[in-house]
Amino acid sequence: MGRIPGMVGALVAGTVFMVGCASVDVAKTFNDQRLTEQRYTPIAHINGDCWGIYFLSIIPLVTGDTTTEGTQLAFLKDTVNVDAVADMVTRKSKELGATHTLNLTSQRFSSWIAPVLLFWYKDTQVSGNAVN
C-alpha cells in the first residue's frame, strides 16, 4: 500500500521538472518572400509558446514564466493563456526593433494527464510578424 503514494509523488515531482516553460522562437530567413504587404519591411516571424500543469484544469500549479524567456517556472500563476503569450511575442517584436506586430494568431491545447484525472496539461502558442 505504501508504494502507491510514493509512485504518485514521484510522478508529480517528475512532471514538475519536465514541464512549465515559456519560449520564443524567431525566424529571419524568408527567401526573398514578403511576410506582409509592400509598405512594411519584415524583421522576423515570432512564435511564443507557454505550457504548464493545472489542477482540475483551472488551478495553475506549475507554468512557464512569460515575463522571462526560457525555462523559468511560475508557481500558482495562470500564464498559459493568450494574453500572457501575446505579451511575450509583442515584447520580443519591440526588442527586435519592430514598430508593428502583424497577423497575430493563437492556438490553445488542453488535456488531462492519464491516469491521474486531477491534473491537466495546457499549452498556448501565439505567432506574429514583426515589421517596420
C-alpha positions in Angstrom: 0.0 0.0 0.0 2.9 2.4 0.7 4.2 2.0 -2.8 1.2 3.8 -4.5 1.6 7.2 -2.7 5.3 7.0 -3.4 4.8 6.3 -7.1 2.2 9.1 -7.4 4.6 11.5 -5.6 7.4 10.5 -8.0 5.1 11.1 -11.0 4.1 14.5 -9.8 7.7 15.5 -9.0 8.9 14.3 -12.3 6.2 16.1 -14.1 7.0 19.4 -12.3 10.6 19.2 -13.5 9.7 18.3 -17.1 7.0 21.0 -17.7 6.4 24.6 -17.2 8.3 26.5 -19.8 7.9 29.6 -21.9 9.9 30.1 -25.0 10.1 32.5 -28.0 11.4 31.4 -31.4 12.5 33.9 -34.0 12.7 33.2 -37.8 14.5 35.7 -40.0 15.1 33.7 -43.2 12.4 34.4 -45.8 14.0 33.5 -49.1 13.0 36.9 -50.6 9.4 36.3 -49.7 7.2 39.0 -48.2 5.5 38.5 -44.8 3.1 41.4 -45.3 2.1 44.0 -47.9 4.8 46.0 -49.6 4.7 49.1 -47.3 6.2 47.1 -44.4 9.7 45.9 -44.0 9.8 42.4 -42.4 12.1 41.9 -39.4 11.1 38.5 -38.1 8.4 35.9 -37.6 8.0 35.2 -33.9 6.4 32.2 -32.2 5.8 32.2 -28.5 4.8 29.1 -26.5 4.0 28.6 -22.9 2.8 25.4 -21.2 2.2 24.1 -17.7 0.3 21.7 -15.3 -3.1 22.6 -13.8 -5.2 21.1 -11.1 -8.7 20.2 -12.3 -7.9 22.3 -15.4 -8.5 25.6 -13.6 -5.9 26.0 -10.8 -2.4 26.6 -12.2 0.3 24.6 -10.4 3.5 24.9 -12.4 3.6 27.0 -15.6 6.2 28.8 -17.7 7.1 32.3 -16.7 6.2 34.5 -19.6 8.0 37.5 -18.2 11.4 35.9 -18.5 12.1 33.9 -21.7 13.5 30.4 -21.0 13.0 27.7 -18.5 12.0 29.8 -15.6 9.0 28.3 -13.7 6.0 30.2 -12.3 4.1 28.6 -9.4 0.4 29.1 -8.9 0.3 31.7 -11.8 -2.0 31.4 -14.8 0.4 32.2 -17.6 -0.8 29.6 -20.1 -3.2 32.0 -21.8 -3.4 34.1 -25.0 -2.9 37.4 -23.2 0.3 36.4 -21.5 1.9 34.7 -24.5 0.8 37.6 -26.9 2.6 40.0 -24.4 5.7 37.8 -24.7 5.6 37.8 -28.5 5.0 41.6 -28.9 7.7 42.3 -26.3 10.1 40.3 -28.4 8.9 42.1 -31.5 9.6 45.5 -29.9 13.0 44.2 -28.7 13.9 43.4 -32.3 13.1 47.0 -33.3 9.8 46.4 -34.9 7.1 49.1 -34.9 4.2 46.7 -35.6 3.4 43.1 -34.9 1.0 41.9 -37.6 -1.0 38.8 -38.3 -1.2 37.5 -34.7 -2.6 34.0 -34.4 -3.1 31.9 -31.4 -3.6 28.2 -30.6 -4.6 26.6 -27.3 -4.4 22.9 -26.2 -5.6 21.3 -23.0 -5.6 17.6 -22.0 -5.9 15.7 -18.8 -2.8 13.7 -17.7 -3.6 9.9 -17.6 -4.0 8.1 -15.3 -4.5 10.9 -12.8 -7.6 12.8 -13.8 -6.9 15.6 -11.4 -4.0 17.1 -13.4 -4.2 18.8 -16.8 -1.5 19.8 -19.3 -2.2 23.1 -21.0 -0.3 24.8 -23.9 -0.8 28.1 -25.6 1.1 29.4 -28.7 0.9 32.8 -30.3 2.7 33.8 -33.6 3.1 37.1 -35.4 5.2 39.0 -37.9 7.5 41.8 -36.6 7.7 44.6 -39.2 8.6 48.3 -39.6 
